[in-house]
Amino acid sequence: MDKTEELEVILDGSPVLPVIVLDDAEAAVPLARALHAGGIKAIEVTLRTEAAFEAVRRIAEEVEEVAVGVGTVLAPDHLTRAERAGARFWVSPGMSPLLKEAAKYCVLPGLPGASSASEAMSLVEAGYHLQKFFPAEAAGGVAYLKALGAPLPEIRFCPTGGVSPANAGAYLSLANVFTVGGSWLAPQDAIAAGDWARIETLAREASALGKAA
């Protein structure tokens, strides 16, 4: 199984990939369990806080039924630390030459970001047929992604950035979209209050999203 196939297996059947920001690693395990109870199989913990890698480690060790990934990967060191923390995959907003070279030696599958046809083509040349489309709404949204489908049929995207319950279905209706990334499943106020029931409900609603007929 190559890395693309591995990532497909990890994200298979998940219409929404939760994009998580955690200020306190203590919340990681109950949050992951609440998301899983709502039907979520994979989550992305972003490297926007000091607690991120510890949160990933705890989820990897204590909530094995959830595939935890590391997001906002910007540097080679992030890949190394992601492996050590037990992450199953990595996500980046873009792909610098330095990160692209380091990723060749990373055992984890990756979901690098693109926001133009040229960037997407460059990632295909590097072997990435699954890509993050970021920032989705600001970069052109559903119409732009639909337009990319005809000339670049070999690429499937995970649009992230401005995706919400209101427009997620429109993205998921596109043939070249396999999942969407969304932060609405884990609101900061719900995490701070330990309102895991609310997060489970949001996860259940997101899990029910799917391809339009």
C-alpha positions as CSV (number, residue, x, y, z in Angstrom):
1,M,0.0,0.0,0.0
2,D,1.5,3.4,-1.0
3,K,1.0,6.6,0.9
4,T,-2.0,7.8,-1.2
5,E,-3.8,4.5,-0.6
6,E,-2.9,4.6,3.1
7,L,-4.4,8.1,3.4
8,E,-7.5,7.0,1.5
9,V,-8.1,4.2,4.0
10,I,-7.6,6.6,7.0
11,L,-10.1,9.1,5.6
12,D,-12.5,6.7,3.9
13,G,-16.1,7.3,4.7
14,S,-15.4,10.5,6.6
15,P,-17.2,13.4,4.9
16,V,-15.7,15.9,7.4
17,L,-12.2,16.0,8.8
18,P,-12.4,18.0,12.1
19,V,-9.7,20.7,12.3
20,I,-8.9,21.0,16.0
21,V,-7.2,23.8,18.0
22,L,-6.3,22.7,21.6
23,D,-4.9,25.0,24.2
24,D,-4.9,22.3,26.8
25,A,-3.8,18.7,26.1
26,E,-6.0,17.6,29.0
27,A,-9.0,18.1,26.7
28,A,-7.6,15.9,23.9
29,V,-8.8,12.5,25.0
30,P,-12.4,13.4,26.0
31,L,-12.7,15.5,22.8
32,A,-11.5,12.7,20.6
33,R,-13.9,10.3,22.3
34,A,-16.8,12.7,21.8
35,L,-16.0,13.1,18.2
36,H,-15.7,9.4,17.7
37,A,-19.1,8.8,19.5
38,G,-20.5,11.1,16.8
39,G,-19.1,9.0,14.0
40,I,-15.8,10.7,13.3
41,K,-12.9,8.3,12.4
42,A,-10.1,10.8,11.9
43,I,-9.1,14.3,13.2
44,E,-6.5,16.9,12.5
45,V,-4.8,18.6,15.5
46,T,-3.3,21.8,14.3
47,L,0.2,23.0,15.4
48,R,-1.2,26.4,16.5
49,T,-0.6,25.9,20.2
50,E,2.1,24.6,22.5
51,A,-0.2,21.8,23.5
52,A,-0.6,20.3,20.0
53,F,2.0,17.5,20.0
54,E,1.1,16.4,23.5
55,A,-2.5,16.3,22.5
56,V,-1.6,14.1,19.5
57,R,0.4,11.8,21.7
58,R,-2.5,11.3,24.1
59,I,-5.1,10.7,21.5
60,A,-2.8,8.2,19.7
61,E,-2.2,6.3,22.9
62,E,-5.7,6.4,24.5
63,V,-8.2,6.7,21.6
64,E,-6.8,4.2,19.1
65,E,-10.1,4.0,17.2
66,V,-9.5,7.6,16.0
67,A,-6.7,8.3,13.4
68,V,-5.1,11.5,14.6
69,G,-3.2,13.7,12.2
70,V,-1.0,16.8,12.6
71,G,-2.0,19.9,10.8
72,T,-0.4,23.2,10.0
73,V,2.9,21.4,9.2
74,L,5.3,24.0,8.0
75,A,8.8,22.6,8.6
76,P,10.8,19.3,8.4
77,D,11.0,19.2,12.2
78,H,7.2,19.1,12.4
79,L,7.2,15.9,10.4
80,T,9.7,14.3,12.7
81,R,7.8,15.3,15.8
82,A,4.6,14.1,14.3
83,E,6.0,10.6,13.8
84,R,7.3,10.6,17.4
85,A,3.9,11.7,18.8
86,G,2.2,8.8,17.1
87,A,0.4,10.7,14.3
88,R,-1.1,8.8,11.4
89,F,-0.9,11.5,8.8
90,W,0.1,15.1,8.3
91,V,-1.6,18.2,6.7
92,S,0.0,21.4,5.5
93,P,-1.5,24.7,4.1
94,G,1.1,24.7,1.3
95,M,4.3,22.9,0.2
96,S,7.7,24.6,0.3
97,P,10.7,23.0,-1.5
98,L,12.3,22.2,1.9
99,L,9.1,20.5,3.2
100,K,8.6,18.6,0.0
101,E,12.1,17.2,0.2
102,A,11.7,16.2,3.9
103,A,8.4,14.6,3.2
104,K,10.1,12.1,1.0
105,Y,11.7,10.5,4.1
106,C,8.6,10.7,6.3
107,V,6.8,7.4,6.9
108,L,3.5,9.2,7.3
109,P,1.1,10.0,4.4
110,G,0.5,13.7,3.8
111,L,-2.2,16.0,2.6
112,P,-0.3,19.1,1.3
113,G,-2.2,22.3,0.4
114,A,-2.7,23.9,-3.0
115,S,-4.7,27.0,-4.0
116,S,-3.9,27.1,-7.8
117,A,-3.7,24.8,-10.8
118,S,0.1,25.3,-10.9
119,E,0.5,24.3,-7.2
120,A,-1.8,21.3,-7.6
121,M,0.2,20.1,-10.7
122,S,3.5,20.5,-8.9
123,L,2.2,18.4,-6.0
124,V,1.0,15.7,-8.5
125,E,4.6,15.6,-9.9
126,A,5.7,14.9,-6.3
127,G,3.2,12.0,-6.0
128,Y,0.4,13.8,-4.1
129,H,-3.0,13.0,-5.8
130,L,-4.9,13.8,-2.6
131,Q,-4.5,17.5,-1.7
132,K,-5.9,20.1,0.7
133,F,-7.5,23.0,-1.1
134,F,-6.7,26.0,1.1
135,P,-8.0,28.6,1.8
136,A,-11.1,27.2,0.1
137,E,-13.6,30.0,0.2
138,A,-11.0,32.8,-0.3
139,A,-9.4,30.9,-3.2
140,G,-12.5,30.6,-5.2
141,G,-14.7,28.1,-3.4
142,V,-17.0,25.5,-5.0
143,A,-16.9,27.1,-8.5
144,Y,-13.1,27.2,-8.6
145,L,-12.8,23.6,-7.5
146,K,-15.4,22.4,-10.0
147,A,-13.4,24.2,-12.8
148,L,-10.2,22.4,-11.7
149,G,-11.9,19.0,-12.1
150,A,-11.9,18.9,-15.9
151,P,-8.2,19.6,-16.5
152,L,-7.0,17.9,-13.4
153,P,-9.2,14.8,-13.0
154,E,-6.5,12.8,-11.2
155,I,-6.6,15.0,-8.2
156,R,-9.0,14.8,-5.3
157,F,-9.3,17.6,-2.7
158,C,-10.1,18.3,0.9
159,P,-11.3,21.9,0.9
160,T,-10.6,23.7,4.1
161,G,-10.9,27.3,5.2
162,G,-14.4,28.9,5.3
163,V,-16.1,25.6,5.1
164,S,-19.2,25.3,7.3
165,P,-22.4,23.3,7.6
166,A,-24.0,25.8,5.2
167,N,-21.7,25.1,2.3
168,A,-20.1,21.7,3.1
169,G,-22.8,19.8,1.1
170,A,-22.0,21.9,-2.0
171,Y,-18.3,21.0,-1.8
172,L,-19.1,17.3,-1.1
173,S,-21.3,17.2,-4.2
174,L,-18.2,17.7,-6.4
175,A,-16.6,14.7,-8.0
176,N,-13.1,15.8,-7.1
177,V,-13.8,16.4,-3.4
178,F,-13.4,13.4,-1.0
179,T,-13.8,15.1,2.3
180,V,-13.9,18.7,3.7
181,G,-12.0,20.1,6.7
182,G,-14.0,22.0,9.3
183,S,-13.4,23.6,12.6
184,W,-17.1,23.9,13.5
185,L,-17.2,20.4,15.1
186,A,-15.1,21.5,18.0
187,P,-16.0,25.1,19.0
188,Q,-13.6,26.7,21.5
189,D,-16.3,27.5,23.9
190,A,-17.6,23.9,24.0
191,I,-14.0,22.6,24.5
192,A,-13.4,25.1,27.3
193,A,-16.7,24.1,29.0
194,G,-16.1,20.4,28.5
195,D,-19.4,20.2,26.7
196,W,-18.7,16.9,25.1
197,A,-22.4,16.2,24.4
198,R,-22.6,19.2,22.2
199,I,-19.5,18.2,20.3
200,E,-20.8,14.7,19.9
201,T,-24.0,16.1,18.4
202,L,-22.1,18.3,16.0
203,A,-20.0,15.3,15.0
204,R,-23.1,13.2,14.4
205,E,-24.6,15.9,12.1
206,A,-21.3,16.2,10.2
207,S,-21.0,12.5,9.8
208,A,-24.4,12.4,8.1
209,L,-23.2,14.7,5.4
210,G,-22.4,13.0,2.1
211,K,-22.5,13.2,-1.6
212,A,-25.5,14.8,-3.1
213,A,-27.6,12.6,-5.3
